[in-house]
């Protein structure tokens, strides 16, 4: 069964450093998403991406964050100048269509620890 | 925005017992998903169930969209069922809004 994959599974970085989290969505999917979960809290939406541009983003997704689909298979989340409060689990998801009526498939997550 | 409430917040079961988890939402939805977060933090897709009933092994789910709730049934629980169960709905656009989750502990 096709699945979303994410690398690395765990990333430790120092405050102020840049990190890139990588995702390989399901191959025929067109919509891509990033969510994050701070330890002990709800999963929160960050951004959705379609046709090489951001289609929706939350208040959390400020100038510190960027997303990119650098090739036909990868989808990345870049965090510039990481802060302690960026420590969280980051989930990538994809769906074959957008809108309210389509299932989003989640990857296993990348645990980011900022020290 | 849409509110998603899950109950109970915590549940402790003896292995072999059955349980029902509930998800209430404040507005009509076209997408409702149930997830299991395992002890390693991974989110596992359980069901995509905007309406009706689905079953997968010992798990089943029912969504009554007109009454704005969904139920997740776990039968003959096993220790591997432990973790956090999340309900999530799409409010508008593509954004999934998650509930706070139900923490399930199954004791052997």
Interface residues (C-beta under 8 A of the other chain):
Chain A: X31 X33 X35 X37 X42 X43 X44 X45 X48 X55 X56 X58 X89 X91 X93 X95 X98 X99 X100 X101 X102 X103 X104 X105 X106 X108 X109 X111
Chain B: X29 X30 X31 X33 X35 X41 X42 X43 X44 X45 X48 X50 X86 X88 X90 X92 X93 X94 X95 X96 X97 X98 X99 X100 X101
